[in-house]
Amino acid sequence: MNFTVVNKDIQVGAIDVTGVSSSSVFLIGDTNTISLSSVFDTPPESLIIGPLVPLAPQ
């Protein structure tokens, strides 16, 4: 997939992150390349997926 974004002026006042998934990207600003890959060598029956835990308020 090719995806092109043209950003103009960007201003970030505040960010409130309430939770993070097991696979996530949080980006503010520009980047040339983001490369994502995944390798899964565990049998499905041994995988335990728990509930998401929200970040503690600061």
mmCIF file of the C-alpha atoms, coordinates in Angstrom:
data_MODEL
# 
_entry.id   MODEL 
# 
loop_
_atom_site.group_PDB 
_atom_site.id 
_atom_site.type_symbol 
_atom_site.label_atom_id 
_atom_site.label_alt_id 
_atom_site.label_comp_id 
_atom_site.label_asym_id 
_atom_site.label_entity_id 
_atom_site.label_seq_id 
_atom_site.pdbx_PDB_ins_code 
_atom_site.Cartn_x 
_atom_site.Cartn_y 
_atom_site.Cartn_z 
_atom_site.occupancy 
_atom_site.B_iso_or_equiv 
_atom_site.pdbx_formal_charge 
_atom_site.auth_seq_id 
_atom_site.auth_comp_id 
_atom_site.auth_asym_id 
_atom_site.auth_atom_id 
_atom_site.pdbx_PDB_model_num 
ATOM 1  C CA . MET A 1 1  ? 0.000  0.000   0.000  1.00 0.00 ? 1  MET A CA 1 
ATOM 2  C CA . ASN A 1 2  ? 1.289  3.445   -0.870 1.00 0.00 ? 2  ASN A CA 1 
ATOM 3  C CA . PHE A 1 3  ? -0.136 6.256   1.234  1.00 0.00 ? 3  PHE A CA 1 
ATOM 4  C CA . THR A 1 4  ? 0.867  9.885   0.819  1.00 0.00 ? 4  THR A CA 1 
ATOM 5  C CA . VAL A 1 5  ? 0.040  12.578  3.367  1.00 0.00 ? 5  VAL A CA 1 
ATOM 6  C CA . VAL A 1 6  ? 0.925  16.246  2.967  1.00 0.00 ? 6  VAL A CA 1 
ATOM 7  C CA . ASN A 1 7  ? 0.962  17.976  6.346  1.00 0.00 ? 7  ASN A CA 1 
ATOM 8  C CA . LYS A 1 8  ? 0.662  21.697  6.620  1.00 0.00 ? 8  LYS A CA 1 
ATOM 9  C CA . ASP A 1 9  ? 1.294  23.496  9.916  1.00 0.00 ? 9  ASP A CA 1 
ATOM 10 C CA . ILE A 1 10 ? 0.572  21.256  12.890 1.00 0.00 ? 10 ILE A CA 1 
ATOM 11 C CA . GLN A 1 11 ? 0.061  22.353  16.472 1.00 0.00 ? 11 GLN A CA 1 
ATOM 12 C CA . VAL A 1 12 ? -0.626 19.903  19.284 1.00 0.00 ? 12 VAL A CA 1 
ATOM 13 C CA . GLY A 1 13 ? -2.101 21.404  22.420 1.00 0.00 ? 13 GLY A CA 1 
ATOM 14 C CA . ALA A 1 14 ? -2.770 18.329  24.561 1.00 0.00 ? 14 ALA A CA 1 
ATOM 15 C CA . ILE A 1 15 ? -2.856 14.577  24.147 1.00 0.00 ? 15 ILE A CA 1 
ATOM 16 C CA . ASP A 1 16 ? -4.919 12.210  26.285 1.00 0.00 ? 16 ASP A CA 1 
ATOM 17 C CA . VAL A 1 17 ? -4.105 8.527   25.799 1.00 0.00 ? 17 VAL A CA 1 
ATOM 18 C CA . THR A 1 18 ? -6.570 6.303   27.638 1.00 0.00 ? 18 THR A CA 1 
ATOM 19 C CA . GLY A 1 19 ? -5.206 2.924   26.549 1.00 0.00 ? 19 GLY A CA 1 
ATOM 20 C CA . VAL A 1 20 ? -2.622 1.197   24.388 1.00 0.00 ? 20 VAL A CA 1 
ATOM 21 C CA . SER A 1 21 ? -3.202 -1.950  22.360 1.00 0.00 ? 21 SER A CA 1 
ATOM 22 C CA . SER A 1 22 ? -0.656 -4.730  22.060 1.00 0.00 ? 22 SER A CA 1 
ATOM 23 C CA . SER A 1 23 ? 0.314  -3.449  18.619 1.00 0.00 ? 23 SER A CA 1 
ATOM 24 C CA . SER A 1 24 ? 0.119  0.293   18.155 1.00 0.00 ? 24 SER A CA 1 
ATOM 25 C CA . VAL A 1 25 ? 1.839  3.307   16.622 1.00 0.00 ? 25 VAL A CA 1 
ATOM 26 C CA . PHE A 1 26 ? 1.451  6.806   18.042 1.00 0.00 ? 26 PHE A CA 1 
ATOM 27 C CA . LEU A 1 27 ? 3.066  9.432   15.868 1.00 0.00 ? 27 LEU A CA 1 
ATOM 28 C CA . ILE A 1 28 ? 2.964  13.222  15.811 1.00 0.00 ? 28 ILE A CA 1 
ATOM 29 C CA . GLY A 1 29 ? 4.866  14.855  12.999 1.00 0.00 ? 29 GLY A CA 1 
ATOM 30 C CA . ASP A 1 30 ? 6.442  13.558  9.819  1.00 0.00 ? 30 ASP A CA 1 
ATOM 31 C CA . THR A 1 31 ? 8.305  10.396  8.989  1.00 0.00 ? 31 THR A CA 1 
ATOM 32 C CA . ASN A 1 32 ? 9.682  9.008   5.770  1.00 0.00 ? 32 ASN A CA 1 
ATOM 33 C CA . THR A 1 33 ? 9.042  5.311   6.386  1.00 0.00 ? 33 THR A CA 1 
ATOM 34 C CA . ILE A 1 34 ? 7.154  3.132   8.831  1.00 0.00 ? 34 ILE A CA 1 
ATOM 35 C CA . SER A 1 35 ? 7.863  -0.577  8.444  1.00 0.00 ? 35 SER A CA 1 
ATOM 36 C CA . LEU A 1 36 ? 5.659  -3.025  10.293 1.00 0.00 ? 36 LEU A CA 1 
ATOM 37 C CA . SER A 1 37 ? 6.183  -6.755  10.553 1.00 0.00 ? 37 SER A CA 1 
ATOM 38 C CA . SER A 1 38 ? 4.845  -9.591  12.624 1.00 0.00 ? 38 SER A CA 1 
ATOM 39 C CA . VAL A 1 39 ? 6.060  -13.091 13.387 1.00 0.00 ? 39 VAL A CA 1 
ATOM 40 C CA . PHE A 1 40 ? 3.875  -15.502 15.286 1.00 0.00 ? 40 PHE A CA 1 
ATOM 41 C CA . ASP A 1 41 ? 5.460  -18.850 16.189 1.00 0.00 ? 41 ASP A CA 1 
ATOM 42 C CA . THR A 1 42 ? 3.250  -19.824 19.134 1.00 0.00 ? 42 THR A CA 1 
ATOM 43 C CA . PRO A 1 43 ? 0.472  -22.385 18.636 1.00 0.00 ? 43 PRO A CA 1 
ATOM 44 C CA . PRO A 1 44 ? -2.975 -20.713 18.838 1.00 0.00 ? 44 PRO A CA 1 
ATOM 45 C CA . GLU A 1 45 ? -4.066 -22.860 21.795 1.00 0.00 ? 45 GLU A CA 1 
ATOM 46 C CA . SER A 1 46 ? -1.275 -21.437 23.991 1.00 0.00 ? 46 SER A CA 1 
ATOM 47 C CA . LEU A 1 47 ? -2.153 -17.797 23.282 1.00 0.00 ? 47 LEU A CA 1 
ATOM 48 C CA . ILE A 1 48 ? -3.837 -15.960 26.150 1.00 0.00 ? 48 ILE A CA 1 
ATOM 49 C CA . ILE A 1 49 ? -5.374 -12.595 25.313 1.00 0.00 ? 49 ILE A CA 1 
ATOM 50 C CA . GLY A 1 50 ? -6.387 -10.592 28.375 1.00 0.00 ? 50 GLY A CA 1 
ATOM 51 C CA . PRO A 1 51 ? -8.440 -7.428  28.682 1.00 0.00 ? 51 PRO A CA 1 
ATOM 52 C CA . LEU A 1 52 ? -6.861 -4.093  27.817 1.00 0.00 ? 52 LEU A CA 1 
ATOM 53 C CA . VAL A 1 53 ? -5.625 -2.171  30.834 1.00 0.00 ? 53 VAL A CA 1 
ATOM 54 C CA . PRO A 1 54 ? -6.037 1.618   30.619 1.00 0.00 ? 54 PRO A CA 1 
ATOM 55 C CA . LEU A 1 55 ? -3.131 3.855   31.506 1.00 0.00 ? 55 LEU A CA 1 
ATOM 56 C CA . ALA A 1 56 ? -3.198 5.328   34.998 1.00 0.00 ? 56 ALA A CA 1 
ATOM 57 C CA . PRO A 1 57 ? -4.113 9.035   35.103 1.00 0.00 ? 57 PRO A CA 1 
ATOM 58 C CA . GLN A 1 58 ? -1.215 11.290  35.966 1.00 0.00 ? 58 GLN A CA 1 
# 
